[in-house]
Amino acid sequence: MSEYIFPQKVVDLIGDPFVLAASDNNYYMYGTSHIEQAGYHVWKSSDLENWEQIGRSFVNKNDDWAYKDFWAPEVVEYFGKFYMFYTAREKKRDILQIGLAVADNPVGPFSDSLKKPLLNVDYAVIDASVLIDDDSRIYLYFSKDCSVNIVDGFNRSDIYVVELNDKFEQISEPIFLFAPTQDWETKPVEEGWMWNEGASVIKNRDGIYYLTYSANPFWSYEYAIGLATSKCPTGPFEKYASNPILTGSIKQEISGTGHNSIFSSHDKTKTYIAYHVHKDFEKKGGDRSAIISEVVFKNKMMILK
């Protein structure tokens, strides 16, 4: 099989990219960025190739519940409002939690709507991603974070799902989906640590739920994207035997492919995956850039075009 040819990077100094196909026929990109340490910026495009930085979409206030580590925002357009689900470190317990902010437009400004973390959990959580299913039921996927989750002597991130109501309030207990199990996820890239994080779910026309996720440390070459599928949004999910589906390329000087979002074009004829790679192949680390690739579905497999 020939090596996948990566498209050009579209936005620099951004990690964990999420793309919203908004009802105004534009696309908006949000993500973790060195530009803004206490919130998020937003980029706008009409063609997914040329992106304009619009400015700050969310700025944390001193009286908000969080104070640092603002990561991985995702935005849902829902009945005329825009809801941002984001990760940040809570002041009270000093652990990572998921917040909810709201705005009247995709550019913002978004304001924290709860003044507290979204989920009723006593452990660290990150990487919220929302699926609104065909029956209007709402599911939030997240990771139980390895910073405090220690299992069998390993700091380990696992993926969960919880159901929300139409006010984005938690109405179910978290359901465990899976932990690092495959060889590429459990090999000692960072001794004593394992990751399954950055879940993103899309339901295809075949009725199958495709869940993409990342494993390994984000600063390493080995950070990559895996795929799991299910016939139900709450699982069980089966990991693709030939994972990872997207890895770096030494030949193309691409490293750290990970933390993606999946989205459809405005006319629903195409599906895309937005993900980050290291800005500097030699340096690697936390400086990242966003790439967008088209994908197609075949035989419970997501194939990059």
C-alpha positions as CSV (number, residue, x, y, z in Angstrom):
1,M,0.0,0.0,0.0
2,S,1.4,3.4,-1.0
3,E,2.1,6.0,1.8
4,Y,-0.6,8.5,2.5
5,I,0.3,12.0,1.1
6,F,-0.5,14.6,3.6
7,P,-2.2,17.9,2.6
8,Q,-0.7,21.3,3.4
9,K,-0.9,22.6,7.0
10,V,-3.7,25.2,7.1
11,V,-3.3,26.9,10.5
12,D,-0.1,27.2,12.6
13,L,0.4,27.1,16.3
14,I,-2.8,25.3,17.0
15,G,-3.4,21.9,18.6
16,D,-6.6,19.7,19.0
17,P,-8.3,21.4,16.0
18,F,-12.1,21.3,15.9
19,V,-14.0,22.5,12.8
20,L,-17.6,23.6,12.9
21,A,-19.6,23.7,9.6
22,A,-21.9,26.6,10.7
23,S,-25.3,27.5,9.3
24,D,-23.9,30.7,7.7
25,N,-22.1,28.5,5.2
26,N,-18.7,29.2,6.7
27,Y,-16.3,26.9,8.6
28,Y,-14.9,27.9,12.0
29,M,-11.8,26.3,13.6
30,Y,-11.1,26.3,17.4
31,G,-8.3,24.6,19.2
32,T,-5.6,24.7,21.9
33,S,-3.3,27.6,21.1
34,H,-0.2,29.3,22.4
35,I,-1.8,32.6,21.3
36,E,-4.3,32.5,24.1
37,Q,-3.3,31.0,27.4
38,A,-6.6,31.7,29.2
39,G,-9.2,31.0,26.5
40,Y,-9.4,30.4,22.8
41,H,-9.1,32.0,19.4
42,V,-11.2,31.3,16.3
43,W,-10.3,31.0,12.6
44,K,-12.8,31.3,9.7
45,S,-12.9,29.8,6.2
46,S,-15.2,29.4,3.3
47,D,-13.3,26.7,1.5
48,L,-11.3,24.7,4.2
49,E,-8.1,25.8,2.6
50,N,-7.7,29.6,3.4
51,W,-8.2,30.5,7.0
52,E,-8.5,33.9,8.6
53,Q,-7.8,34.5,12.3
54,I,-10.8,36.4,13.6
55,G,-9.8,36.9,17.2
56,R,-10.6,35.7,20.7
57,S,-13.7,33.6,20.9
58,F,-13.5,32.9,24.7
59,V,-11.6,34.6,27.4
60,N,-11.6,33.2,31.0
61,K,-12.6,35.7,33.7
62,N,-11.0,36.0,37.1
63,D,-14.3,34.9,38.8
64,D,-14.8,31.8,36.6
65,W,-14.3,28.3,38.0
66,A,-11.2,27.6,36.0
67,Y,-7.8,29.2,36.0
68,K,-5.4,27.5,33.5
69,D,-4.8,24.6,31.1
70,F,-7.4,25.7,28.5
71,W,-7.5,22.9,26.0
72,A,-9.5,21.3,23.2
73,P,-12.6,23.4,22.7
74,E,-15.4,22.0,20.5
75,V,-18.5,24.0,19.4
76,V,-22.1,22.8,18.7
77,E,-24.7,24.9,16.9
78,Y,-28.0,24.2,18.5
79,F,-31.4,26.0,18.0
80,G,-29.7,29.3,17.1
81,K,-27.1,29.3,19.9
82,F,-23.5,28.1,19.9
83,Y,-22.2,26.0,22.8
84,M,-18.5,25.5,23.5
85,F,-17.4,22.5,25.5
86,Y,-13.8,23.0,26.7
87,T,-11.2,21.6,29.1
88,A,-9.7,23.7,31.9
89,R,-8.2,23.2,35.4
90,E,-10.7,23.9,38.2
91,K,-9.6,26.2,41.0
92,K,-11.4,24.5,43.8
93,R,-10.0,20.9,43.4
94,D,-7.1,21.7,41.1
95,I,-8.0,19.0,38.6
96,L,-8.9,19.1,34.9
97,Q,-12.6,19.4,34.2
98,I,-15.0,20.2,31.3
99,G,-16.8,23.5,31.0
100,L,-19.7,24.9,28.9
101,A,-19.8,28.3,27.4
102,V,-22.4,29.9,25.1
103,A,-22.6,32.6,22.4
104,D,-25.0,34.0,19.9
105,N,-22.6,33.4,17.0
106,P,-19.7,31.2,16.2
107,V,-17.1,33.9,16.7
108,G,-18.3,34.7,20.2
109,P,-17.6,36.1,22.6
110,F,-18.5,32.9,24.5
111,S,-19.4,33.2,28.2
112,D,-19.3,30.4,30.7
113,S,-22.9,29.5,31.3
114,L,-22.6,27.3,34.4
115,K,-19.9,28.9,36.6
116,K,-18.9,25.4,37.5
117,P,-17.7,22.2,35.7
118,L,-20.3,20.5,33.5
119,L,-20.0,16.9,34.7
120,N,-20.8,15.6,38.2
121,V,-17.6,13.5,38.6
122,D,-14.9,13.4,41.2
123,Y,-12.0,12.6,38.9
124,A,-10.1,14.6,36.2
125,V,-11.7,14.7,32.7
126,I,-10.7,16.2,29.4
127,D,-11.5,16.3,25.7
128,A,-15.2,16.7,25.5
129,S,-16.9,15.9,22.1
130,V,-20.6,16.0,21.5
131,L,-22.8,13.9,19.2
132,I,-26.4,14.8,18.5
133,D,-27.9,11.6,17.2
134,D,-30.7,11.2,14.6
135,D,-33.3,10.8,17.4
136,S,-32.1,14.1,19.0
137,R,-30.5,12.3,21.9
138,I,-27.2,14.0,22.9
139,Y,-24.0,12.2,23.9
140,L,-20.8,13.6,25.3
141,Y,-17.6,11.7,24.9
142,F,-14.6,12.4,27.1
143,S,-11.5,11.0,28.6
144,K,-10.8,10.1,32.2
145,D,-7.5,11.8,32.4
146,C,-4.2,10.0,33.2
147,S,-3.1,12.8,35.5
148,V,-5.0,11.2,38.4
149,N,-6.3,8.0,36.9
150,I,-3.8,5.2,38.0
151,V,-4.6,1.6,37.0
152,D,-2.3,-1.3,37.8
153,G,0.5,1.1,38.3
154,F,0.0,3.0,35.1
155,N,-1.2,6.6,34.7
156,R,-3.9,5.9,32.1
157,S,-6.5,7.8,30.1
158,D,-9.7,6.0,29.2
159,I,-12.6,7.0,27.0
160,Y,-16.2,7.4,28.4
161,V,-19.6,8.6,27.2
162,V,-22.4,10.3,29.1
163,E,-25.9,11.3,27.9
164,L,-27.0,15.0,28.2
165,N,-30.5,16.5,27.9
166,D,-31.5,19.3,25.5
167,K,-30.1,21.8,28.0
168,F,-26.8,20.0,27.9
169,E,-27.2,18.8,31.5
170,Q,-25.9,15.4,32.5
171,I,-28.7,12.8,32.8
172,S,-26.8,9.5,33.0
173,E,-23.8,8.0,34.7
174,P,-20.6,7.9,32.7
175,I,-20.3,4.7,30.6
176,F,-16.8,3.2,30.1
177,L,-16.0,2.6,26.5
178,F,-12.4,1.5,26.3
179,A,-8.8,1.9,27.6
180,P,-5.4,1.4,25.8
181,T,-5.2,-2.2,24.8
182,Q,-3.6,-2.5,21.4
183,D,0.2,-2.8,21.0
184,W,0.7,0.6,19.5
185,E,-1.1,2.1,22.5
186,T,0.7,0.2,25.3
187,K,4.3,0.2,24.2
188,P,6.5,2.2,26.5
189,V,6.8,5.5,24.6
190,E,6.6,7.2,28.0
191,E,7.3,4.8,30.8
192,G,4.4,4.3,33.2
193,W,1.9,6.2,31.1
194,M,-0.8,5.2,28.5
195,W,-3.4,7.3,26.6
196,N,-6.7,6.9,24.9
197,E,-8.0,10.5,24.4
198,G,-9.5,13.0,22.0
199,A,-12.5,11.0,21.0
200,S,-14.7,12.2,18.1
201,V,-17.8,10.4,16.8
202,I,-19.8,10.5,13.6
203,K,-22.7,8.3,12.5
204,N,-22.5,7.3,8.9
205,R,-25.3,6.5,6.5
206,D,-24.7,2.8,7.2
207,G,-25.9,3.3,10.7
208,I,-22.4,2.7,12.2
209,Y,-20.8,5.0,14.8
210,Y,-17.2,5.7,13.9
211,L,-15.1,6.8,16.9
212,T,-11.7,8.2,16.3
213,Y,-9.2,8.8,19.1
214,S,-5.6,9.4,19.9
215,A,-2.9,7.4,21.8
216,N,0.6,8.0,23.1
217,P,2.1,11.3,24.3
218,F,1.1,14.3,22.2
219,W,4.7,15.6,22.1
220,S,6.0,12.4,20.5
221,Y,6.4,11.1,17.0
222,E,4.2,8.2,18.0
223,Y,1.1,10.2,18.8
224,A,-1.4,8.8,16.3
225,I,-5.1,8.2,15.5
226,G,-7.1,5.0,16.0
227,L,-10.6,4.0,15.0
228,A,-13.3,2.1,16.8
229,T,-16.9,1.3,15.6
230,S,-20.2,0.4,17.1
231,K,-23.9,0.0,16.2
232,C,-24.8,2.0,19.3
233,P,-23.6,5.4,20.5
234,T,-22.9,4.0,24.0
235,G,-21.0,1.0,22.7
236,P,-19.6,-1.5,22.8
237,F,-17.0,-0.2,20.5
238,E,-14.6,-2.5,18.6
239,K,-11.2,-1.2,17.8
240,Y,-10.0,-1.6,14.2
241,A,-7.5,-4.4,14.1
242,S,-5.1,-2.5,11.9
243,N,-4.9,0.7,14.0
244,P,-3.6,3.3,13.9
245,I,-5.3,4.6,10.8
246,L,-3.2,7.8,10.7
247,T,0.5,8.0,11.7
248,G,3.4,10.3,11.0
249,S,5.8,10.0,8.1
250,I,9.6,10.3,8.4
251,K,9.8,10.7,4.6
252,Q,7.3,13.6,4.6
253,E,8.6,15.0,7.9
254,I,5.2,14.7,9.5
255,S,5.0,13.8,13.2
256,G,2.5,13.5,16.0
257,T,-0.7,13.1,14.0
258,G,-3.5,13.3,16.5
259,H,-6.4,14.8,18.5
260,N,-8.8,15.1,15.6
261,S,-12.4,16.1,14.9
262,I,-14.7,14.7,12.2
263,F,-17.1,16.9,10.4
264,S,-19.2,17.0,7.2
265,S,-19.3,19.6,4.5
266,H,-22.3,22.0,4.4
267,D,-24.0,20.0,1.7
268,K,-23.3,16.7,3.5
269,T,-21.6,15.2,0.5
270,K,-18.1,15.0,2.0
271,T,-16.6,14.1,5.3
272,Y,-13.4,15.5,6.7
273,I,-11.0,14.9,9.5
274,A,-9.1,17.8,11.1
275,Y,-6.0,16.9,13.2
276,H,-2.8,18.4,14.3
277,V,0.9,17.6,13.6
278,H,4.1,19.0,15.0
279,K,5.0,22.3,13.5
280,D,8.7,21.4,13.6
281,F,9.4,17.8,12.7
282,E,12.8,17.8,14.4
283,K,11.7,19.7,17.5
284,K,8.3,18.0,18.0
285,G,6.8,19.0,21.4
286,G,3.8,21.4,21.9
287,D,4.0,23.6,18.9
288,R,1.5,22.2,16.4
289,S,-0.3,22.9,13.1
290,A,-3.7,21.9,11.8
291,I,-4.3,19.7,8.7
292,I,-7.6,18.8,7.1
293,S,-8.0,15.5,5.1
294,E,-11.1,14.1,3.3
295,V,-12.2,10.7,4.4
296,V,-14.6,8.1,3.0
297,F,-16.3,5.1,4.7
298,K,-16.1,1.5,3.5
299,N,-16.7,-1.8,5.2
300,K,-16.6,-0.2,8.7
301,M,-13.4,1.5,7.8
302,M,-12.5,5.2,7.5
303,I,-10.2,5.7,4.6
304,L,-8.2,8.9,4.0
305,K,-8.4,10.3,0.5
